[in-house]
Amino acid sequence: MTEPARILVVGGGYVGMYTALRLQRQLRAELRAGAAEIVVVTPEPYMTYQPFLPEAAAGSISPRHVVVPLRRVLDRCRIVIGEVRAVDHAKRTATLATLATEEEGTGATELAYDELVIAPGSVSRTLPVPGLADHGIGFKTVEEAIGLRNHVIEQMDIASSTRDPAIRDAALTFVFVGGGYAGVEALAELEDMARYTARYYHNLKPEDLRWVLVEASDRILPEVGEEMGRYAVRELRGRNIDVRLQTRLDSCEDRVAVLSDGTRLPTRTVVWTAGVKPAPVLAATDLPLNERGRLRCTAELAVDGVAHAWAAGDAAAVPDVTSPEPGKECAPNAQHAVRQARVLAENIAASLRGQPLKRYAHAYVGSVASLGLHQGVAHVYGRKLKGYPAWFMHRAYHLSRVPTFNRKARVLAEWTLSGLFKREIVSLGSLEHPRAEFEIAASPPPDPGDKPSS
C-alpha cells in the first residue's frame, strides 16, 4: 500500500482552522479512501475569534464562546497539541515538541509531510521599554482578555479599600499603548464595563477612574479612515478618556508609566497592544522571507519559488492583485485571512489532483470598530457610519463571521440576555491560581509556641 499524502498545517488560528476545514471537505473522497491525511499542529486545542476578545473582557460574551474547539470542527483531521520549532522543507520534515515529549523528556520529534501549510499567526511586537516585560499585559489571547477583566475589577477593589491616596490613584489609572483595533476596542469596552461597575462601590465614582490611550502616530484606527479616526478620538475624549497622540511609552518601571511628553503616571495597569510581528517559527525555516519576516508568496498562496509549501494570513506576504499600486500586499487582517484560507485549501486540493490553481483576489471592503456599548465607527464600501449604526454593523458582521452555527447561536443568545438583564461584574481572579486555597489548607498549621517577631 502507498503512504497517504500528508498535509501538515502549522497553526490552528484563522488560516489554520479554515484551511483544514475546507480541505476536509475538498478531499472527502481521498480522506475516506486513505489516500490523504491532514495533520494540524497547534499550541492550543481551539481557535480564538479575536474580534470578540474585547467583549469577552467586558463580560458581554462568555470566554467559552469566543473559542472554537478544533477536535469538534476538524473531525476528519489529526490534531496534535504542540509547537513546530523548525521546518526543513528540503527534507520535508518539521521538528515539533508536544506535551507528551516534554513529559517523556525525549525532546523534539520530527514529522514528515508532503504538503506544508504555514499559518502560525503572529505574536505581540514589543519594544525594549524598561519595565514592560515585568508589568505589561498583552491582549491577543482569551486568557489575557479574561485576566485583564479580573485585574481591572481587582484594582477597583484595592482602590475602594485602601486608605493611601497614592495607592488608590495608581490602582484607578489604566494605560493602554497602541491605537489600533485591539487597543481602542479593549480600552473602550473595559472603560464601559468599569464605569458601570463603579455604581456598586460606595466610595468610587466613574470620574475617579483614569483611562489613558497612548499612540505613537497622529491618529487612531487608521483602517477606518482619517475622518472616522478623528470622530473616535472625540468620542473617547468625550467619555473622559485621555488620548495622547504622537506620544510613546518610554518606561514603566516601578509601576510608573513615563511618556515621551514627560508625563509620569503612577499605575498598576499597562496594556500593550502596539502591533504584532510574524511568529518566530518562520525564522526557523528554510523558506524565503521578506524584509518584515513574512513568507514571500504568490497570488496563488504558494511560497514563492518553493514547491509543496503554502501560506496565508499574518505569516504571508501575498500580493494584492486588486490594487493599482505595484508591489502592494494584502493587509494581515482577519478579513483577508478567512478568504485566503478558502482559496488556499482549494489550491492544495487542485495541486494534488493536477488541476490549475486559482489566484487570490479580494478588494478590501472596509472596516468596523466598536467603541463600547452602542458606540462604534465604520467605513464600509465607501460609506462612513458612526454611533449606533456602526456598532450594530460591527456586531452583525462579526456574528456572521464567527465559525459554526453553534457559536453564532450562543453569542446571539448572550447578547439578547445582556440586553434584558444587568451586566455581570464578577471578578474570578482566583481562576488564574486554582491551587492557591488548597495549598493553604494543606500546609502545616503554625506552631502555637511561635511568637511573632518584633
ZIVEN-V911732 format. One record per backbone hydrogen bond with DSSP energy under -1.0 kcal/mol. NH is the residue of the N-H (numbers start at 0). CO is the residue of the C=O. E is the energy in kcal/mol with one decimal. If there is no record, write none. Layout:
nh:NH co:CO e:E
nh:NH co:CO e:E
This chain:
nh:4 co:34 e:-2.6
nh:6 co:36 e:-3.3
nh:7 co:114 e:-3.0
nh:8 co:38 e:-3.3
nh:9 co:116 e:-3.2
nh:10 co:40 e:-2.9
nh:16 co:12 e:-2.8
nh:17 co:13 e:-2.5
nh:18 co:14 e:-2.6
nh:19 co:15 e:-2.2
nh:20 co:16 e:-2.7
nh:21 co:17 e:-2.3
nh:22 co:18 e:-2.7
nh:23 co:19 e:-2.4
nh:25 co:21 e:-2.8
nh:26 co:22 e:-3.1
nh:27 co:24 e:-1.1
nh:30 co:26 e:-2.9
nh:31 co:27 e:-2.2
nh:32 co:28 e:-2.0
nh:34 co:29 e:-2.4
nh:35 co:29 e:-1.1
nh:36 co:4 e:-2.6
nh:38 co:6 e:-2.9
nh:39 co:77 e:-2.8
nh:40 co:8 e:-2.6
nh:41 co:79 e:-2.2
nh:46 co:67 e:-2.3
nh:48 co:65 e:-3.0
nh:49 co:47 e:-1.4
nh:51 co:48 e:-1.8
nh:52 co:49 e:-2.1
nh:55 co:51 e:-2.1
nh:56 co:52 e:-2.6
nh:57 co:53 e:-1.7
nh:59 co:54 e:-2.3
nh:60 co:54 e:-1.1
nh:64 co:61 e:-1.5
nh:65 co:62 e:-1.4
nh:67 co:46 e:-2.5
nh:69 co:44 e:-2.1
nh:72 co:68 e:-1.7
nh:73 co:69 e:-3.3
nh:76 co:73 e:-1.4
nh:77 co:37 e:-3.0
nh:79 co:39 e:-3.1
nh:81 co:41 e:-1.7
nh:82 co:96 e:-2.7
nh:84 co:94 e:-3.1
nh:85 co:94 e:-1.4
nh:86 co:283 e:-2.1
nh:87 co:92 e:-2.8
nh:92 co:87 e:-1.9
nh:93 co:110 e:-2.2
nh:94 co:85 e:-2.8
nh:95 co:108 e:-2.9
nh:96 co:82 e:-2.5
nh:98 co:80 e:-1.1
nh:101 co:97 e:-1.6
nh:102 co:98 e:-1.8
nh:103 co:99 e:-2.7
nh:104 co:100 e:-1.3
nh:105 co:100 e:-1.2
nh:108 co:95 e:-2.9
nh:110 co:93 e:-2.5
nh:112 co:91 e:-2.0
nh:113 co:5 e:-2.9
nh:114 co:5 e:-2.1
nh:115 co:307 e:-2.2
nh:116 co:7 e:-3.0
nh:117 co:309 e:-2.9
nh:118 co:9 e:-2.1
nh:122 co:276 e:-2.7
nh:124 co:274 e:-2.2
nh:128 co:126 e:-3.0
nh:131 co:128 e:-2.2
nh:134 co:130 e:-2.2
nh:135 co:131 e:-2.7
nh:136 co:269 e:-2.1
nh:144 co:140 e:-2.1
nh:145 co:141 e:-2.4
nh:146 co:142 e:-2.4
nh:147 co:143 e:-2.3
nh:148 co:144 e:-1.9
nh:149 co:145 e:-2.5
nh:150 co:146 e:-2.1
nh:151 co:147 e:-2.6
nh:152 co:148 e:-2.1
nh:153 co:149 e:-2.3
nh:154 co:150 e:-2.3
nh:155 co:151 e:-1.6
nh:156 co:152 e:-1.9
nh:157 co:153 e:-2.4
nh:158 co:154 e:-2.6
nh:159 co:155 e:-2.0
nh:160 co:156 e:-1.4
nh:161 co:157 e:-1.7
nh:167 co:163 e:-2.3
nh:168 co:164 e:-2.6
nh:169 co:165 e:-2.2
nh:170 co:166 e:-2.4
nh:171 co:167 e:-1.7
nh:172 co:169 e:-1.1
nh:173 co:209 e:-3.0
nh:174 co:268 e:-2.3
nh:175 co:211 e:-3.1
nh:176 co:270 e:-3.1
nh:177 co:213 e:-3.1
nh:183 co:179 e:-2.4
nh:184 co:180 e:-2.7
nh:185 co:181 e:-2.1
nh:186 co:182 e:-2.3
nh:187 co:183 e:-2.7
nh:188 co:184 e:-2.4
nh:189 co:185 e:-2.3
nh:190 co:186 e:-2.7
nh:191 co:187 e:-2.0
nh:192 co:188 e:-2.3
nh:193 co:189 e:-3.1
nh:194 co:190 e:-2.5
nh:195 co:191 e:-1.7
nh:196 co:192 e:-2.4
nh:197 co:193 e:-2.0
nh:198 co:195 e:-1.1
nh:199 co:196 e:-2.2
nh:200 co:197 e:-1.8
nh:207 co:204 e:-2.2
nh:208 co:205 e:-1.3
nh:209 co:171 e:-3.4
nh:211 co:173 e:-2.7
nh:212 co:241 e:-2.9
nh:213 co:175 e:-3.1
nh:214 co:243 e:-2.7
nh:220 co:178 e:-2.9
nh:223 co:220 e:-1.5
nh:224 co:221 e:-1.3
nh:228 co:224 e:-2.0
nh:229 co:225 e:-2.2
nh:230 co:226 e:-2.0
nh:231 co:227 e:-2.4
nh:232 co:228 e:-1.9
nh:233 co:229 e:-2.3
nh:234 co:230 e:-2.8
nh:235 co:231 e:-2.5
nh:236 co:232 e:-2.7
nh:237 co:233 e:-2.0
nh:238 co:235 e:-1.1
nh:239 co:236 e:-1.7
nh:240 co:235 e:-1.9
nh:241 co:210 e:-2.9
nh:243 co:212 e:-3.4
nh:245 co:216 e:-3.0
nh:246 co:214 e:-2.5
nh:249 co:257 e:-2.7
nh:250 co:257 e:-1.5
nh:251 co:129 e:-3.0
nh:255 co:252 e:-1.5
nh:256 co:264 e:-2.9
nh:257 co:250 e:-3.3
nh:258 co:262 e:-2.8
nh:259 co:247 e:-2.4
nh:261 co:258 e:-1.9
nh:264 co:256 e:-2.9
nh:266 co:254 e:-2.1
nh:267 co:169 e:-1.6
nh:270 co:174 e:-3.0
nh:271 co:136 e:-2.9
nh:272 co:176 e:-3.0
nh:274 co:272 e:-1.7
nh:276 co:122 e:-2.8
nh:278 co:120 e:-1.4
nh:281 co:278 e:-1.7
nh:282 co:279 e:-1.2
nh:283 co:280 e:-1.1
nh:284 co:281 e:-1.1
nh:289 co:293 e:-3.0
nh:292 co:289 e:-1.8
nh:294 co:314 e:-3.1
nh:295 co:287 e:-2.0
nh:296 co:316 e:-1.9
nh:297 co:301 e:-2.5
nh:300 co:297 e:-1.9
nh:302 co:308 e:-2.6
nh:303 co:295 e:-3.0
nh:305 co:302 e:-2.1
nh:309 co:115 e:-2.7
nh:310 co:300 e:-2.1
nh:315 co:312 e:-1.5
nh:316 co:294 e:-3.3
nh:319 co:327 e:-2.8
nh:320 co:318 e:-1.1
nh:322 co:319 e:-1.3
nh:327 co:324 e:-1.4
nh:329 co:317 e:-2.9
nh:332 co:330 e:-2.1
nh:336 co:332 e:-2.4
nh:337 co:333 e:-2.3
nh:338 co:334 e:-1.0
nh:339 co:335 e:-3.2
nh:340 co:336 e:-2.2
nh:341 co:337 e:-1.1
nh:342 co:338 e:-1.6
nh:343 co:339 e:-3.1
nh:344 co:340 e:-2.4
nh:345 co:341 e:-1.9
nh:346 co:342 e:-2.4
nh:347 co:343 e:-2.2
nh:348 co:344 e:-2.2
nh:349 co:345 e:-2.2
nh:350 co:346 e:-2.6
nh:351 co:347 e:-2.3
nh:352 co:348 e:-1.3
nh:354 co:349 e:-3.4
nh:359 co:298 e:-3.4
nh:366 co:378 e:-1.7
nh:368 co:376 e:-2.7
nh:370 co:374 e:-2.8
nh:374 co:371 e:-1.9
nh:376 co:368 e:-2.4
nh:377 co:384 e:-2.4
nh:378 co:366 e:-2.8
nh:379 co:382 e:-2.1
nh:380 co:364 e:-3.5
nh:382 co:379 e:-2.5
nh:384 co:377 e:-2.5
nh:386 co:375 e:-2.0
nh:390 co:386 e:-2.1
nh:391 co:387 e:-2.9
nh:392 co:388 e:-2.3
nh:393 co:389 e:-2.3
nh:394 co:390 e:-2.1
nh:395 co:391 e:-2.7
nh:396 co:392 e:-2.8
nh:397 co:393 e:-2.1
nh:398 co:394 e:-2.3
nh:399 co:395 e:-1.7
nh:400 co:396 e:-1.1
nh:401 co:397 e:-1.9
nh:407 co:403 e:-1.9
nh:408 co:404 e:-2.7
nh:409 co:405 e:-2.0
nh:410 co:406 e:-2.7
nh:411 co:407 e:-2.5
nh:412 co:408 e:-2.3
nh:413 co:409 e:-2.1
nh:414 co:410 e:-2.4
nh:415 co:411 e:-2.3
nh:416 co:412 e:-2.5
nh:417 co:413 e:-2.4
nh:418 co:414 e:-1.2
nh:420 co:416 e:-2.2
nh:430 co:427 e:-1.9
nh:431 co:428 e:-1.6
nh:432 co:429 e:-1.4
nh:435 co:432 e:-1.5
nh:438 co:434 e:-2.6
nh:439 co:435 e:-1.7
nh:440 co:436 e:-2.2
nh:441 co:437 e:-2.5
nh:442 co:438 e:-1.0
nh:449 co:446 e:-2.0
